[in-house]
Amino acid sequence: MPDAIAYISRDTDGQLWKKALEAGLGPLDFRTLDGLGDRAGIEVALAWKPPPGLIASFPNLTLIVSLGMGVDHLLADDRLPAGVPIVRIMDAGLVGQMSEYAIYWALRHHRDIDKYAASQRAKQWKPEDFVDTIHRRVGVLGLGTIGQDTASKIAALGFPTAGWSRTQKSLPGIETFHGADGLKRLLAQSDILINVLPLTRDTRGILNAEAFAALPRGAYLINMARGGHVVDEALLVALDSGQLSGAALDVFNTEPLPPDHPYWTHPRVQVTPHIAGATNPRTASPGVIENIRRMRAGEPLIHTVDPATGY
């Protein structure tokens, strides 16, 4: 009977995951990419950016676990075995890291820190005009776990905060919008726009010329979701024209960001190397352990993914 767990990632050797899972499940047949052995013995795949077609080569697979909260890296493989359930991790530590990233850049922009840094380099004593927090409107694209946490924390700082999702949602203290008309309304009132959407067929390229034109002039973009949401050429035009005053970008259409990409040297762009949130096996493993237990017991899984919607 297959019972092996395959760790499919080149980011780490998987030993922290093995230790965390064995703490809840006992000794495991834990295999990595370089030692998969007889693939018929693999029961569960823990995957981050798996090679296309690899997961389909496990004939007795019963569960696919995304090692990130996003699953676009899995769904990009058109040979995923049909009928094998996909679940994603739910990591409270990662959620907190993501909201911290958004709050940092929102506050840095709100308090004109980059302008003061430039003034310091020029040895200029130059106070900037101050905008009250209650007059700086923040919009959050995506109201899943990360979006809700981010919006709630931003609102707690006193910023008028709104959020948008594909379907209608309600969140205390947050003005919510949904659908195409709702997106236009959210953009029109977002002085700071934070993107935490999942990357799907419907959201790819959503941050395009039309979206940037719909924002108030001088708006600021924080993208910590996926690079595929952004049409790079349109963002550069919006930045150069002053329609956007700046952008903090953690994710990119091509990663690592190529050395000749204009984002590196653009005066209105801040680049970070996909570090807004990092999965920690210690905090992420309880949900994975619970899903493996449920799968083996024939019980309903948690944090399941619908491949049709992409989340």
RAVEN-V113038 format. One record per pair of residues at least 12 apart in sequence whose C-alpha atoms are under 10 Angstrom apart, sorted by the first residue. I is the first residue (numbers start at 1). J is the second residue. D is the distance in whole Angstrom. If there is no record, write none. Layout:
# RAVEN-V113038
i: [I I]
j: [J J]
d: [D D]
This chain:
# RAVEN-V113038
i: [1 1 1 1 1 2 2 2 2 2 2 2 2 2 2 2 2 3 3 3 3 3 3 3 3 3 3 3 3 4 4 4 4 4 4 4 4 4 4 4 4 4 4 4 5 5 5 5 5 5 5 5 5 5 5 5 5 5 5 5 5 5 6 6 6 6 6 6 6 6 6 6 6 6 6 6 6 6 6 6 6 6 7 7 7 7 7 7 7 7 7 7 7 7 7 7 7 8 8 8 8 8 8 8 8 8 8 8 8 8 8 8 8 9 9 9 9 9 9 9 9 9 10 10 10 10 10 10 10 11 11 12 13 13 13 14 14 14 14 14 14 15 15 15 16 16 16 16 17 17 17 17 17 17 17 18 18 18 18 19 19 19 20 20 20 20 20 20 20 20 20 21 21 21 21 21 21 21 21 22 22 23 23 23 24 24 24 24 24 24 25 25 25 25 29 29 29 30 30 31 32 32 33 33 33 36 38 39 39 39 39 39 39 40 40 40 40 40 41 41 41 41 42 42 42 42 42 42 42 42 43 43 43 43 43 43 43 43 43 44 44 44 44 44 44 44 44 44 44 45 45 45 45 45 45 45 45 45 46 46 46 46 46 46 46 46 46 46 47 47 47 47 47 47 47 47 47 48 48 48 48 48 48 48 48 48 49 49 49 49 49 49 49 49 49 49 50 50 50 50 50 51 51 51 52 52 52 52 52 52 52 52 53 53 53 53 53 54 54 54 55 55 55 55 55 56 56 56 56 56 56 56 57 57 57 58 59 60 61 61 61 62 62 62 62 62 62 62 62 63 63 63 63 63 63 63 63 63 63 64 64 64 64 64 64 64 64 64 65 65 65 65 65 65 65 65 65 65 65 66 66 66 66 66 66 66 67 67 67 67 67 67 67 67 67 67 68 68 68 68 68 68 68 68 68 68 69 69 69 69 69 69 69 69 69 69 69 69 69 69 69 70 70 70 70 70 70 70 70 70 70 71 71 71 71 71 71 71 71 71 71 71 71 72 72 72 72 72 72 72 72 73 74 74 74 75 75 75 75 75 76 82 85 85 85 85 85 85 86 86 86 86 86 86 86 86 87 87 87 87 87 87 87 87 87 87 88 88 88 88 88 88 88 88 88 89 89 89 89 89 89 89 89 89 89 89 89 90 90 90 90 90 90 90 90 90 90 91 91 91 91 91 91 91 91 91 91 91 91 91 92 92 92 92 92 92 93 93 93 93 93 93 93 93 94 94 94 94 94 94 94 94 95 95 95 95 95 95 95 95 95 95 96 96 96 96 96 96 97 97 97 97 97 97 97 98 98 98 98 98 98 98 98 98 98 98 99 99 99 99 99 99 99 99 99 99 99 99 99 100 100 100 100 100 100 101 101 101 101 101 101 101 101 101 102 102 102 102 102 102 102 102 102 102 102 102 102 102 103 103 103 103 103 103 103 105 105 105 105 105 105 105 105 105 106 106 106 106 106 106 106 106 106 106 106 107 107 107 109 109 109 109 109 109 109 109 110 110 110 110 110 110 110 110 111 111 111 111 111 111 112 112 112 112 112 113 114 115 115 116 132 132 133 133 133 133 134 134 134 134 134 134 135 135 135 135 136 136 136 136 136 136 136 136 136 137 137 137 137 137 137 137 137 137 137 137 137 137 138 138 138 138 138 138 138 138 138 138 138 138 138 138 138 138 138 138 139 139 139 139 139 139 139 139 139 139 139 139 139 139 139 139 139 139 139 139 139 139 140 140 140 140 140 140 140 140 140 140 140 140 140 140 140 140 140 140 141 141 141 141 141 141 141 141 141 141 141 141 141 141 141 141 141 141 142 142 142 142 142 142 142 142 142 142 142 143 143 143 143 143 143 143 143 143 143 143 143 143 143 143 143 143 144 144 144 144 144 144 144 145 146 146 146 147 147 147 147 147 147 147 148 148 148 148 148 148 150 150 150 151 151 151 151 151 151 152 152 152 152 154 155 155 155 156 160 160 160 160 160 161 161 161 161 161 161 161 161 162 162 162 162 162 162 162 162 162 163 163 163 163 163 163 163 163 163 163 163 163 164 164 164 164 164 164 164 164 164 164 164 164 164 165 165 165 165 165 165 165 166 166 166 166 166 166 166 166 167 168 183 183 184 184 184 184 185 185 186 186 187 187 187 187 187 187 187 188 188 188 188 188 188 188 188 189 189 189 189 190 190 190 190 190 190 190 191 191 191 191 191 191 191 191 191 192 192 192 192 192 192 192 192 192 192 192 193 193 193 193 193 193 193 194 194 194 194 194 194 194 194 195 195 195 195 195 195 195 195 195 196 196 196 196 196 196 197 197 197 197 197 197 198 198 198 198 198 198 198 199 199 199 199 199 199 199 199 200 200 200 200 200 200 200 201 201 201 202 202 202 203 203 203 203 203 204 204 204 204 204 204 205 205 205 205 205 205 205 206 206 206 206 207 207 207 207 207 207 207 207 207 207 208 208 208 208 208 208 208 208 209 209 209 209 209 209 209 209 209 210 211 211 212 212 212 212 212 212 212 213 213 213 213 214 215 215 216 216 217 217 217 217 217 217 218 218 218 218 218 218 218 218 219 219 219 219 219 219 219 219 220 220 220 220 220 220 220 220 221 221 221 221 221 221 221 221 222 222 222 222 222 222 223 223 223 223 223 223 223 224 224 224 224 224 224 224 224 224 224 225 225 225 225 225 225 225 226 226 226 226 226 226 227 227 227 227 227 227 227 227 228 228 228 228 229 229 229 230 230 230 230 231 231 232 232 232 232 233 235 235 236 236 236 236 236 239 239 239 239 240 240 240 242 244 245 245 246 246 246 246 246 247 247 247 247 247 247 247 248 248 248 248 248 249 249 249 249 249 249 249 249 250 250 250 250 250 250 250 250 251 251 251 251 251 251 252 252 252 252 255 255 256 256 257 257 257 257 287 287 287 288 288 290 291 291]
j: [40 41 42 43 60 29 38 39 40 41 42 43 44 59 60 61 62 28 29 30 40 41 42 43 44 60 61 62 296 28 29 30 31 36 37 38 39 40 41 42 43 44 45 61 18 21 28 29 30 31 32 36 41 42 43 44 45 46 61 63 64 292 29 30 31 32 33 35 36 37 39 41 42 43 44 45 46 47 55 58 61 64 30 31 32 33 34 35 36 44 45 46 47 48 50 65 67 31 32 33 34 36 45 46 47 48 49 50 51 54 55 66 67 32 33 46 47 48 49 50 51 67 32 33 34 47 48 49 50 48 49 32 32 33 34 30 31 32 33 46 281 30 32 281 280 281 282 285 30 46 280 281 282 284 285 30 31 281 285 281 282 285 280 281 282 283 284 285 286 288 289 281 282 284 285 286 288 289 292 285 289 285 286 289 285 286 288 289 290 293 289 290 292 293 41 42 43 42 44 45 45 46 50 51 54 58 58 55 57 58 59 60 61 57 58 59 60 61 58 59 60 61 55 57 58 59 60 61 62 63 58 59 60 61 62 63 64 292 296 58 60 61 62 63 64 65 84 292 295 58 61 62 63 64 65 66 67 86 63 64 65 66 67 68 87 88 89 288 64 65 66 67 68 71 73 74 88 65 66 67 68 70 71 72 73 74 66 67 68 71 72 73 74 75 76 77 66 73 74 76 77 73 74 77 73 74 75 76 77 78 79 80 77 78 79 80 81 77 79 80 74 77 79 80 81 77 78 79 80 81 82 84 79 80 81 81 81 84 81 84 85 81 83 84 85 86 292 295 296 83 84 85 86 87 291 292 295 296 301 80 81 84 85 86 87 88 292 304 85 86 87 88 89 288 291 292 303 304 305 86 87 88 89 90 288 305 87 88 89 90 279 280 281 284 285 288 87 88 89 90 91 94 277 278 279 284 87 88 89 90 91 94 95 145 146 198 277 279 284 303 311 88 89 197 198 199 225 226 305 310 311 86 87 88 89 198 199 200 305 306 307 310 311 198 199 200 201 226 307 310 311 199 86 307 310 200 307 308 310 311 200 307 295 301 304 305 306 307 301 302 303 304 305 306 307 311 287 288 291 301 302 303 304 305 306 311 284 287 288 291 302 303 304 305 311 279 281 283 284 285 286 287 288 291 302 303 304 145 279 283 284 285 286 287 288 302 303 145 146 277 278 279 280 281 282 283 284 285 286 287 145 146 279 280 283 284 277 278 279 280 281 282 283 284 146 276 277 278 279 280 283 284 145 146 147 148 149 150 276 277 278 279 146 149 150 153 276 277 146 150 275 276 277 278 279 146 147 149 150 196 224 225 275 276 277 278 146 147 148 149 150 151 152 153 154 196 224 276 277 149 150 153 154 276 277 150 222 223 224 248 250 275 276 277 140 150 151 153 154 193 194 195 196 222 223 224 248 276 150 151 153 154 157 194 222 192 194 220 221 222 247 248 249 270 136 138 154 191 192 193 194 220 221 222 248 133 154 157 192 219 220 221 245 246 247 248 130 131 132 133 136 191 192 220 128 129 130 131 132 133 127 128 129 130 131 128 268 127 128 128 158 159 157 158 159 160 155 157 158 159 160 161 158 159 160 191 158 159 160 161 189 190 191 192 219 155 158 159 160 161 162 186 189 190 191 192 193 219 151 154 155 159 160 161 162 163 186 187 189 190 191 192 193 194 219 220 151 154 159 160 161 162 163 164 174 175 176 186 187 188 189 190 191 192 193 194 195 221 154 161 162 163 164 165 174 176 186 187 190 192 193 194 195 196 197 222 162 163 164 165 166 177 178 183 186 187 193 194 195 196 197 198 223 225 163 164 165 166 178 194 195 196 197 198 225 162 163 164 165 166 167 168 169 170 171 176 177 178 195 196 197 198 164 165 169 196 197 198 311 196 196 197 225 163 164 165 194 195 196 197 163 170 171 172 174 196 163 194 196 163 171 173 174 175 194 171 172 173 174 174 172 173 174 173 173 174 175 189 190 173 174 175 176 186 189 190 192 174 175 176 177 186 187 189 190 193 175 176 177 178 182 183 186 187 190 193 194 195 176 177 178 179 180 182 183 184 185 186 187 195 197 177 178 179 180 182 183 197 178 179 180 182 183 197 202 203 179 182 211 214 210 211 214 215 214 215 214 215 211 212 213 214 215 216 219 211 212 213 214 215 216 217 219 214 215 216 219 214 215 216 217 219 220 221 215 216 217 218 219 220 221 244 245 215 216 218 219 220 221 222 244 245 246 247 215 219 220 221 222 223 247 220 221 222 223 224 225 247 248 207 221 222 223 224 225 226 229 230 222 223 224 225 226 229 223 224 225 226 229 311 225 226 228 229 309 310 311 225 226 227 228 229 309 310 311 228 229 307 308 309 310 311 308 309 310 229 309 310 226 228 229 230 310 226 227 228 229 230 231 227 228 229 230 231 232 234 228 229 230 231 221 223 227 228 229 230 231 232 234 235 229 230 231 232 233 234 235 238 230 231 232 233 234 235 236 237 238 234 234 235 234 235 237 238 239 243 244 234 238 243 244 243 243 244 243 244 238 241 242 243 244 245 238 239 241 242 243 244 245 246 238 239 242 243 244 245 246 247 239 243 244 245 246 247 248 268 235 244 245 246 247 248 249 269 246 247 248 249 250 270 247 248 249 250 251 252 276 248 249 250 251 252 272 274 275 276 277 249 250 251 252 274 276 277 249 250 251 252 253 274 249 250 251 252 253 254 255 274 251 252 253 254 251 252 253 249 251 252 253 252 253 252 253 262 263 262 247 263 262 263 266 268 269 266 267 268 269 266 267 268 268 268 268 269 266 267 268 269 270 263 266 267 268 269 270 271 268 269 270 271 272 263 269 270 271 272 273 274 276 270 271 272 273 274 275 276 277 271 272 273 274 275 276 271 272 273 274 273 274 273 274 271 272 273 274 301 302 303 302 303 302 303 304]
d: [9 7 9 9 9 10 10 9 7 4 5 5 9 10 7 8 9 8 7 9 10 6 6 5 8 9 9 10 10 7 5 6 7 9 10 10 9 9 6 4 5 7 9 9 9 10 7 6 5 6 9 9 9 6 6 5 6 7 10 10 10 10 9 6 5 6 7 9 7 10 9 10 6 8 6 5 6 8 10 10 10 10 7 6 5 7 10 10 9 9 6 5 6 9 10 10 9 9 6 6 9 9 7 6 5 6 8 6 9 9 9 10 9 8 7 8 6 5 7 7 9 9 9 8 10 10 8 8 9 8 9 10 7 9 10 9 9 7 10 10 9 9 9 10 9 6 8 10 9 9 9 5 8 9 7 7 9 9 10 9 9 10 10 6 6 9 9 6 8 10 9 8 9 10 6 8 8 6 10 10 9 10 10 9 9 8 10 6 9 10 7 9 9 8 9 9 10 9 10 10 10 10 9 10 10 10 9 10 7 5 7 8 9 8 6 6 6 8 8 8 7 8 10 10 6 8 7 6 9 10 8 9 6 5 6 7 9 10 10 9 9 6 6 5 6 7 10 8 10 9 7 9 6 5 6 8 10 10 9 6 5 6 6 10 10 10 10 9 7 6 5 6 8 10 9 8 10 9 6 5 7 10 9 10 7 7 9 9 10 9 9 5 6 10 9 9 10 8 7 10 8 10 9 8 10 9 10 8 5 8 7 8 7 8 5 7 9 9 9 8 10 9 8 6 7 9 10 6 6 5 9 10 10 9 9 9 9 10 9 7 10 10 9 6 7 9 10 8 9 10 6 5 6 8 9 8 8 10 10 10 10 7 6 5 6 8 10 10 9 6 5 6 7 7 9 9 10 9 10 7 6 5 6 10 10 10 9 7 6 9 7 10 9 9 10 9 10 7 6 8 9 9 10 8 7 9 9 6 6 7 8 9 9 10 9 9 10 9 10 10 9 7 9 9 6 8 9 9 10 9 7 9 9 7 10 8 8 9 8 10 9 7 7 8 6 7 10 9 9 7 8 9 9 9 10 9 7 10 7 10 10 10 10 9 7 8 9 9 9 10 9 6 5 8 8 10 10 9 8 8 7 5 4 5 9 9 10 9 8 10 9 6 6 7 9 9 10 10 6 8 9 7 7 10 9 7 9 9 9 9 6 9 9 6 8 10 7 10 10 10 9 7 8 9 9 6 5 8 9 8 9 9 9 9 7 7 8 8 8 7 10 9 6 8 9 9 5 6 6 7 8 8 7 5 9 10 7 8 10 7 9 9 8 8 8 10 10 8 10 10 9 6 5 8 10 7 9 9 8 9 8 9 9 5 5 9 7 8 9 7 5 8 9 8 9 10 10 8 9 10 8 9 10 8 9 9 9 10 8 10 9 9 6 8 10 7 10 10 9 10 7 9 10 7 9 8 9 8 8 10 8 7 9 10 10 10 10 9 9 7 9 7 10 9 10 9 9 10 7 9 9 8 9 8 9 10 10 10 9 10 8 10 9 8 9 10 9 8 9 8 8 10 9 9 9 10 8 8 10 9 10 7 9 9 10 10 9 9 8 8 10 9 8 6 5 8 10 9 6 5 6 10 9 7 7 9 9 6 7 9 9 8 6 8 10 10 10 6 5 6 8 10 7 5 5 6 9 10 8 8 8 7 6 5 6 8 9 10 8 5 6 5 6 8 10 9 8 10 10 9 6 5 6 8 10 9 9 6 7 9 7 5 8 6 5 6 9 10 10 8 6 5 6 9 10 9 8 9 9 9 6 5 6 7 9 10 9 6 5 7 9 10 10 9 9 9 7 6 5 6 6 10 10 10 7 6 5 8 10 9 7 5 4 7 9 10 7 6 6 9 10 10 8 9 9 9 10 10 10 8 8 10 10 8 10 8 8 9 10 10 7 9 10 8 9 9 9 8 6 8 8 10 8 10 9 10 10 9 9 7 9 9 7 10 9 8 8 7 7 10 10 7 7 9 9 8 9 10 9 8 6 7 9 10 10 9 10 5 4 6 8 7 10 9 8 10 6 5 6 8 9 9 7 10 10 10 9 10 6 5 5 8 10 7 6 10 9 7 9 10 9 7 5 7 10 9 8 8 5 5 8 9 9 10 10 10 6 10 9 10 10 8 7 9 9 9 9 9 7 8 9 6 5 8 10 9 10 9 5 5 6 10 10 9 7 7 10 9 6 7 10 7 9 9 7 6 8 7 5 6 9 9 10 9 9 9 6 5 6 8 10 10 10 10 9 7 6 5 6 8 9 9 6 5 6 8 9 10 9 9 8 6 5 6 6 9 9 10 9 7 6 5 8 10 9 9 6 8 8 10 7 7 10 9 10 7 7 8 6 9 7 7 10 7 8 9 9 10 9 7 5 8 10 8 8 10 9 9 10 8 6 9 10 9 9 5 5 7 9 9 6 4 5 5 9 10 9 5 7 8 10 10 10 9 6 5 6 9 8 8 8 6 5 8 9 6 7 10 10 8 10 9 5 7 10 8 8 9 9 10 8 7 10 7 9 7 7 10 8 7 9 10 8 8 8 8 10 10 7 5 6 8 9 9 10 6 5 5 5 8 10 10 9 7 5 6 7 9 9 9 6 6 5 6 8 10 9 8 8 6 5 6 8 9 9 6 5 6 8 9 8 6 5 6 7 9 10 8 7 5 6 9 10 8 9 6 9 9 8 7 9 9 9 10 9 8 5 7 8 9 8 8 5 4 4 7 9 10 8 7 5 9 9 9 8 10 9 8 8 10 9 9 8 10 9 10 9 10 8 8 9 9 9 9 9 7 9 9 10 9 10 9 7 9 10 8 5 6 8 10 10 10 6 5 6 9 9 6 5 6 8 9 7 6 5 6 9 8 10 8 6 5 6 5 7 7 10 8 8 7 5 9 9 9 10 9 8 8 9 7 9 9 10 8 10 10 8 8 9 10 8 9 10]
